[in-house]
Amino acid sequence: MFKNEVQKIKATNTQLINDDGTIKKSQVAVYARVSTMKELQKSSFELQVSTYHKEVTSNPLWEFAGVFADYGKSGTNVTHRKEFNKMMELARLGRIDIILTKSISRFTRDTVSGLKSIHELRDLGVEVKFEKENISTNDTAFDFFLSVYSSVAEEESRINSSNVLWSYKKKMNNGGNTTTRLYGYTFDKDGNFIIDEVQASAVRLIFKLYLEGKSLKEIINSLFDKGYKTLNGSDYFSIGAINKILRNEKYAGDMLLQKTTVTKIGTRNSAPNKTKPMFYVTDNHDPIISKQVYKDVQAIIKSRSTKYYKDPSRKVLTEYANYVYSLIGQKFYKTKTNHRNTKNEIKLLEVIDNNRNRILDAKNIYYRQIDMTLENAANEIVKSIKTVKFDIENELEYKVNNAGIIIEIEKQTKEISTLNSDLATIKTSDITSDAQKQLKNNLNQKLNDANDQLLKLNYQMLMRYTYEKNIPLLMSKLRQLKNKEDVDLKEIFNLIIAKDRDDLFLCIHLSNRNIDEINLSDELNNKPILSGTFNFIQTRLNVDVKWQIIII
């Protein structure tokens, strides 16, 4: 009698199979970039993102890993694309297998950095699929295709920039006008200067008051008292605007061309021109002020700048500027230094208005208080690292239930199903063909409206209540912090909302919304995941500071 011997043969490729034998789903992310907010409003950005999300979630072998959207960022350089860099970081953590994007031009137009990113993604085992070109980074001919495509796009950008520069240079050589907008003047179709008498009277007053020794703030108040408006229709001129007017030779009828120059072709970065010739055109147009008045003003500006000279090589520490948002002032705090260059030098934050006046109701906050707040919050969140993810998921569930968005989506989905059923029954009804046509048109209109509404709800759910991509990044930072690694706490607490000096909300940004789109006042209703207090003493100030960590 034979004895059966059974030998287990292991699968040759276990990468696609989980330990329990189920198929492992690919983690699929979406990357989108729009160059301007205008494009974002006009285009089908919501449709694009929602369509990709539907494509991912309807594929049984895929799992959604998040949407990454950069607004108003050029494709010629990846350095300033925060969401792109966040996507790369998530890929390095092994949380992305596939990236879907509209086209290569949306992904990159810089051959060097573009190829570098794509090569790194491929080394990480991440595939990038480009919809428009119908090509993937896994295709054997992709490297050649990308190098040709990106080179053409980069050369096109360089040629376009060069053509613009050439036309400007030719115009400047001929003494032509390159200005299209200037307070005190309008321009005809040929670019000729035409004095706007109302604005010109404001310009004359600015120069007159400055010669009389008035400060810039006093000039601004005088303009307001006399009812003068800015070029954009605002009631108050800014100090920067007054400074530019006082320094502009065009008000004396002359014109200095090529004051600034582009630092690199293909970018919009400009700097004061120190390497190229300038062109000074005398008596180019009708002046608003005399040349002598302009000359006298420049002499005063020079004497004042010498008196209040600041060493440009000495950098001022501003790490918390534009980081703490004041609910009272509805602006971000700016850095202020007291007792500069002395042993008592101290840095603090203040809220200033457009004319550099301090908003007194928004009390100053010392840098050391922010340091202590971040340290306190970081210590507490590291202590709770085992439950942080659970707490965040609970807070998200609370948010979603409170918003009722899932119920709205289900309601809208049910309505669409009912409308489709009604459309299907029209053909079998006994009504006339004209009546059928009319009823069909009405139902189709309702169906289109319902689909549009569902699209908006899904987009809102995706952008506001979907945290998949950012939770792993947060947990990675917290583990680094726990292991005593060097971590910038501002990468964990992305901004602070100050309800008052002693009432601070530390925000962890996990949603897919751009921070600029978030109404920060509304976020204070969010349930905190951690909170605490500490006593802060600075000279005569003694306050108990309350802090809370919220998810936005």
C-alpha positions in Angstrom: 0.0 0.0 0.0 1.4 3.3 -1.0 1.8 6.2 1.4 0.9 9.5 0.0 3.4 12.3 0.5 2.1 15.8 0.1 4.6 18.6 -0.5 3.5 22.2 -0.3 4.8 24.4 -3.1 5.0 28.0 -2.2 3.7 30.7 -4.6 6.5 32.2 -6.7 5.2 35.7 -6.4 3.7 36.6 -3.0 3.9 40.4 -3.5 0.3 40.5 -4.6 -1.1 38.2 -1.9 -1.8 39.1 1.8 -0.9 36.7 4.6 -4.6 35.6 4.8 -4.6 34.7 1.1 -6.6 37.6 -0.1 -5.4 39.8 -3.0 -3.3 42.7 -2.0 -4.7 46.0 -3.4 -2.5 48.6 -5.0 -2.3 51.9 -3.3 -3.3 54.5 -5.9 -2.8 58.2 -5.6 -3.9 61.1 -7.8 -1.7 64.1 -8.6 -3.2 67.3 -10.1 -1.7 70.7 -10.7 -3.4 73.9 -11.9 -1.3 77.0 -12.7 -3.7 79.6 -11.5 -6.8 79.9 -9.3 -8.6 81.3 -12.4 -7.9 78.0 -14.2 -9.1 76.2 -11.1 -12.4 78.0 -11.2 -13.0 77.7 -14.9 -11.8 74.2 -15.5 -13.3 70.9 -14.5 -10.8 70.5 -11.6 -13.6 69.1 -9.3 -14.7 66.8 -12.1 -11.1 65.7 -12.8 -10.4 64.8 -9.2 -13.8 63.1 -8.6 -13.5 61.1 -11.8 -10.1 59.8 -10.8 -11.4 59.0 -7.3 -14.3 57.0 -8.9 -11.9 55.2 -11.2 -9.8 54.1 -8.3 -12.6 53.1 -5.9 -14.5 51.2 -8.6 -11.4 49.0 -9.3 -11.4 46.0 -7.0 -7.6 45.7 -7.2 -7.0 49.4 -6.2 -7.3 51.3 -3.0 -7.4 55.1 -2.8 -4.1 56.6 -1.3 -5.1 60.3 -1.5 -5.2 63.3 -3.8 -2.3 65.7 -4.1 -3.2 69.1 -5.7 -0.8 72.0 -6.2 -2.5 75.4 -6.9 -0.7 78.2 -8.7 2.6 76.4 -9.0 4.7 76.3 -12.1 5.6 73.0 -13.6 9.2 74.1 -14.4 10.4 73.4 -10.9 9.4 70.9 -8.2 11.0 72.8 -5.3 8.0 74.8 -4.4 5.3 72.2 -5.1 4.4 71.2 -1.5 1.8 68.6 -2.5 4.2 67.0 -5.0 6.9 66.8 -2.4 4.4 65.3 0.1 3.4 62.7 -2.5 7.1 61.8 -2.9 7.5 61.5 0.9 4.5 59.2 1.1 5.9 57.1 -1.8 9.2 56.7 0.2 7.2 55.3 3.1 5.9 52.6 0.8 2.3 54.0 0.9 1.9 54.5 -2.9 2.1 51.9 -5.7 0.5 53.8 -8.6 0.1 57.6 -9.3 -2.6 58.8 -11.8 -2.1 62.2 -13.4 -3.6 64.1 -16.3 -0.5 64.6 -18.4 3.3 64.8 -18.3 3.1 68.6 -18.5 1.0 68.7 -15.3 3.6 66.4 -13.7 6.7 68.1 -14.8 8.2 70.4 -17.5 11.7 70.4 -16.1 13.7 67.5 -17.6 16.3 67.3 -14.9 14.1 67.3 -11.8 11.3 65.5 -13.6 13.5 62.6 -14.6 15.0 62.5 -11.2 11.6 62.2 -9.5 10.4 59.6 -12.0 13.6 57.5 -11.6 13.2 57.7 -7.8 9.6 56.6 -8.0 10.5 53.7 -10.3 13.3 52.6 -7.9 10.6 52.7 -5.2 8.4 50.5 -7.3 5.9 53.2 -8.0 4.2 53.4 -11.4 3.0 56.8 -12.9 0.2 56.7 -15.4 -0.3 59.7 -17.7 -3.8 59.8 -19.1 -3.4 62.3 -22.0 -0.3 60.6 -23.5 -1.7 57.1 -22.6 1.7 56.0 -21.4 3.1 54.6 -18.1 6.6 54.9 -16.5 6.6 51.1 -16.7 6.6 51.2 -20.5 10.0 50.2 -21.9 10.2 53.3 -24.2 9.1 55.8 -21.6 12.6 57.2 -20.8 13.2 58.2 -24.4 9.7 59.5 -24.8 9.9 61.7 -21.6 13.4 63.1 -22.5 12.1 64.1 -25.9 8.8 65.5 -24.6 10.3 67.4 -21.6 13.1 68.8 -23.7 10.6 70.2 -26.2 8.4 71.6 -23.5 11.4 73.2 -21.7 12.8 74.6 -24.9 9.4 76.0 -25.8 9.2 77.8 -22.4 12.8 79.1 -22.9 12.0 80.3 -26.5 8.8 82.0 -25.4 10.7 83.8 -22.5 13.5 84.7 -24.9 11.0 86.1 -27.5 9.4 88.3 -24.8 12.7 89.5 -23.5 13.9 90.2 -27.1 10.8 92.3 -27.9 11.2 94.2 -24.6 14.9 94.8 -25.2 14.1 96.1 -28.7 11.4 98.4 -27.4 13.7 99.7 -24.6 16.6 100.3 -27.1 14.1 102.5 -29.0 13.0 104.3 -25.9 9.6 102.6 -26.0 7.2 102.3 -23.1 7.0 98.9 -21.2 4.7 100.2 -18.5 1.0 99.3 -18.7 -0.3 100.4 -15.3 0.8 103.4 -13.2 -1.1 105.5 -10.7 -1.6 109.0 -12.1 -1.6 107.9 -15.7 -3.7 106.0 -18.2 -2.4 104.6 -21.5 -3.8 104.7 -25.0 -3.6 101.7 -27.5 -0.1 102.8 -28.5 1.2 102.9 -25.0 1.3 106.7 -24.7 1.1 108.3 -21.2 -2.1 110.2 -20.5 -2.4 112.1 -17.2 -5.3 111.2 -15.0 -5.9 114.6 -13.3 -7.7 113.2 -10.2 -4.9 110.7 -9.5 -2.2 113.2 -10.6 -3.4 115.7 -7.9 -2.9 112.9 -5.3 0.6 112.3 -6.6 1.5 116.1 -6.4 0.2 116.1 -2.8 2.4 113.1 -1.9 5.5 114.8 -3.2 4.5 118.2 -1.5 3.9 116.6 1.9 7.1 114.7 1.8 9.1 117.8 1.0 7.4 119.4 4.0 8.8 116.7 6.2 5.7 114.7 6.7 6.1 111.0 7.6 4.6 108.3 5.2 1.8 107.5 7.7 0.9 111.2 7.9 0.8 111.3 4.1 -1.5 108.3 4.0 -3.9 109.9 6.5 -3.9 113.1 4.5 -4.8 111.2 1.3 -7.6 109.4 3.2 -9.0 112.7 4.6 -9.1 114.2 1.1 -10.9 111.1 -0.3 -8.2 109.9 -2.7 -8.5 106.2 -3.7 -5.7 103.8 -4.7 -5.4 102.3 -8.1 -7.5 99.3 -6.9 -10.1 101.6 -5.3 -9.0 101.1 -1.7 -9.5 103.9 0.8 -6.0 103.7 2.3 -2.7 103.7 0.4 0.0 101.3 1.8 3.4 102.5 2.9 4.9 100.5 0.1 2.8 102.2 -2.5 3.8 105.7 -1.3 7.4 104.6 -1.3 7.2 103.5 -4.9 5.5 106.7 -6.0 8.2 108.9 -4.4 11.0 106.9 -6.1 9.4 106.7 -9.6 11.1 108.9 -12.1 8.1 108.6 -14.5 6.3 111.2 -12.5 9.0 113.7 -13.7 8.4 112.7 -17.3 11.5 110.5 -17.6 11.6 106.7 -17.8 14.3 104.2 -16.6 14.0 100.9 -18.4 15.1 97.4 -17.3 15.3 98.2 -13.5 14.9 94.5 -12.8 15.8 91.4 -14.7 14.6 87.8 -14.8 17.1 85.7 -12.9 16.5 82.5 -15.0 14.7 82.0 -18.3 11.6 79.9 -17.8 10.9 81.4 -14.4 9.2 84.5 -13.1 11.8 85.3 -10.5 13.2 88.8 -10.9 15.9 90.8 -9.1 17.3 94.3 -9.3 19.3 94.6 -12.5 23.1 94.7 -11.9 24.3 92.8 -14.9 22.5 94.3 -17.9 22.4 97.7 -19.5 19.6 100.1 -18.4 18.0 102.7 -20.7 17.1 106.2 -19.4 14.7 108.1 -21.6 14.5 111.9 -20.8 11.3 113.9 -21.4 9.4 110.8 -22.6 5.9 112.0 -21.6 4.1 114.8 -19.8 5.3 115.1 -16.2 3.0 115.3 -13.1 5.8 117.0 -11.1 8.9 119.0 -12.0 12.3 117.4 -12.3 13.5 119.7 -9.5 10.8 118.4 -7.1 11.7 114.8 -8.0 15.4 115.6 -7.5 14.8 117.2 -4.1 12.7 114.2 -2.9 15.4 111.7 -3.9 17.9 113.8 -1.9 15.7 113.5 1.2 15.2 109.8 0.7 18.9 109.3 0.4 19.6 111.2 3.6 17.0 109.3 5.5 18.2 105.9 4.3 21.7 106.8 5.4 20.4 107.8 8.9 18.4 104.6 9.3 20.7 102.2 7.5 20.3 98.5 8.3 23.1 96.0 7.6 21.6 93.8 4.8 24.0 90.9 5.8 22.3 90.6 9.2 19.4 88.2 8.8 16.4 88.6 11.2 15.0 85.4 12.6 11.4 85.2 11.5 10.6 81.5 12.0 7.1 82.3 13.5 6.1 85.0 11.1 3.0 84.0 9.0 2.7 80.9 11.3 0.4 82.2 14.0 -3.0 83.5 12.8 -4.9 86.1 14.9 -8.7 85.7 14.9 -9.0 89.2 16.4 -6.9 90.8 13.6 -7.9 88.4 10.9 -4.2 88.3 9.9 -1.0 86.4 10.5 1.3 87.7 13.2 4.6 89.3 12.0 7.9 89.2 13.9 9.1 92.2 15.9 12.4 92.6 17.7 12.7 94.7 20.9 16.1 96.0 22.2 17.8 94.9 19.0 21.6 94.2 19.3 21.6 94.3 23.1 21.8 91.6 25.7 18.1 92.2 26.3 17.1 91.6 22.7 13.8 89.7 22.5 11.6 88.5 19.7 7.8 88.6 19.7 4.9 88.6 17.4 2.5 91.4 16.6 -0.4 91.9 14.2 -0.2 95.0 11.9 -2.6 96.4 9.4 -1.9 97.3 5.8 -0.4 100.6 6.9 2.0 99.0 9.4 -0.1 100.2 12.4 -0.3 97.7 15.2 -3.7 96.2 15.8 -3.9 96.8 19.6 -6.7 94.3 20.4 -4.5 91.5 19.1 -2.0 91.3 22.0 1.6 90.6 21.3 2.9 87.0 21.7 6.5 86.3 22.7 8.5 83.8 20.7 9.3 82.0 23.9 5.6 81.4 24.5 5.2 79.8 21.1 8.4 77.6 21.8 6.8 76.5 25.1 3.4 75.8 23.5 4.9 73.6 20.7 7.2 71.8 23.2 4.2 71.1 25.6 2.0 69.9 22.8 4.8 67.8 21.2 5.5 66.1 24.5 1.8 65.2 25.1 1.2 63.9 21.6 4.3 61.7 21.8 3.0 60.3 25.1 -0.2 59.5 23.3 1.3 58.1 20.1 -0.3 54.7 20.5 -3.8 56.3 20.5 -3.3 59.3 18.3 -4.4 57.6 15.1 -7.5 56.2 16.8 -8.3 59.6 18.2 -8.0 61.2 14.8 -10.2 58.6 13.2 -12.8 59.2 16.0 -12.6 63.0 15.4 -13.1 62.5 11.7 -16.1 60.2 12.2 -17.5 62.9 14.5 -16.9 65.6 11.8 -18.5 63.5 9.1 -21.6 62.6 11.2 -22.0 66.2 12.3 -21.8 67.4 8.7 -24.3 64.8 7.6 -22.5 64.5 4.3 -22.7 60.7 4.0 -26.5 60.9 4.4 -26.6 63.6 1.7 -24.5 61.4 -0.7 -26.8 58.4 0.0 -29.9 60.6 -0.6 -28.5 62.0 -3.8 -27.4 58.5 -5.0 -30.9 57.2 -4.3 -32.5 60.1 -6.2 -30.3 59.4 -9.2 -31.3 55.8 -9.2 -35.0 56.7 -9.0 -34.6 59.2 -12.0 -32.8 56.5 -14.0 -35.7 54.1 -13.3 -38.2 56.7 -14.3 -36.4 57.2 -17.6 -36.4 53.5 -18.3 -40.2 53.3 -17.8 -41.0 56.1 -20.2 -40.6 53.8 -23.2 -43.2 51.4 -22.0 -45.7 54.1 -21.0 -49.0 54.7 -23.0 -48.5 58.4 -23.4 -47.9 60.1 -26.8 -44.4 60.5 -28.3 -44.4 64.2 -27.8 -45.3 63.8 -24.1 -42.7 61.1 -23.8 -40.1 63.5 -25.3 -41.1 66.3 -23.0 -41.0 64.0 -19.9 -37.7 62.6 -21.0 -36.1 66.1 -21.4 -37.4 67.1 -17.9 -36.0 63.9 -16.3 -32.7 64.3 -18.1 -32.4 67.8 -16.8 -33.1 66.7 -13.2 -30.7 63.8 -13.7 -27.9 66.2 -14.8 -28.6 68.5 -11.8 -28.6 65.5 -9.4 -25.3 64.2 -10.9 -23.7 67.7 -10.5 -24.8 67.8 -6.9 -23.4 64.3 -6.2 -20.2 65.3 -7.8 -19.9 68.3 -5.5 -20.7 66.2 -2.5 -18.1 63.6 -3.4 -15.5 66.3 -4.0 -16.3 67.9 -0.6 -16.0 64.4 1.1 -12.8 63.8 -0.7 -11.1 67.1 0.0 -12.4 67.8 3.5 -13.0 64.5 5.1 -10.4 62.2 3.6 -7.2 61.8 5.6 -5.6 58.6 4.1 -2.5 60.2 2.6 -1.6 62.5 5.5 -2.0 60.2 8.5 1.0 58.0 7.6 3.1 61.2 7.1 2.1 62.5 10.5 2.7 59.2 12.2 6.2 59.0 10.6 7.0 62.5 12.0 5.8 61.5 15.5 7.9 58.3 15.5 10.9 60.4 14.6 10.1 62.8 17.4 9.7 59.9 19.8 13.1 58.6 18.7 14.7 62.0 19.6 15.4 62.7 15.9 15.6 66.3 14.7 12.0 67.3 13.7 10.7 70.7 12.8 7.6 70.9 15.0 6.0 73.2 12.4 5.8 70.2 10.1 3.6 68.5 12.7 1.6 71.5 13.9 1.2 73.3 10.5 -0.1 76.5 11.9 -1.4 78.1 15.1 -4.7 79.9 15.5 -4.7 82.5 18.3 -8.1 83.2 19.7 -6.3 85.4 22.1 -2.7 85.6 23.5 -3.5 82.9 26.1 -5.9 80.7 24.0 -4.0 78.9 21.2 -5.2 76.2 18.8 -2.4 74.1 17.2 -3.6 72.8 13.8 -2.6 69.5 12.2 -3.5 69.8 8.6 -4.7 66.4 7.4 -7.5 67.3 4.9 -6.8 67.6 1.2 -7.8 71.3 1.1 -5.3 74.0 0.5 -4.9 76.0 3.7 -5.8 79.3 1.9 -9.2 77.8 1.2 -10.0 77.0 4.8 -12.1 79.3 6.9 -9.9 79.2 10.1 -12.6 80.6 12.3 -14.9 77.7 11.5 -12.2 75.2 12.5 -12.3 76.2 16.1 -15.5 74.2 16.4 -13.5 71.0 15.8 -13.2 68.6 18.7 -9.6 68.7 20.1 -7.6 65.5 20.2 -5.4 66.8 23.0 -5.3 69.9 25.2 -3.2 71.4 28.1 -2.2 74.5 30.0 1.1 76.0 31.3 2.1 79.1 33.1 4.1 81.7 31.1 6.1 84.5 32.7 7.9 87.2 30.8 8.9 90.4 32.7 5.6 91.8 33.9 3.5 89.3 32.0 2.1 86.3 33.9 -0.5 84.3 32.1 -1.9 80.7 32.0 -1.7 79.6 28.4 -4.4 77.2 27.2 -3.6 75.1 24.1 -5.6 72.6 22.1 -4.6 70.4 19.2 -7.2 70.3 16.4 -7.4 68.6 13.0 -8.1 70.7 10.0 
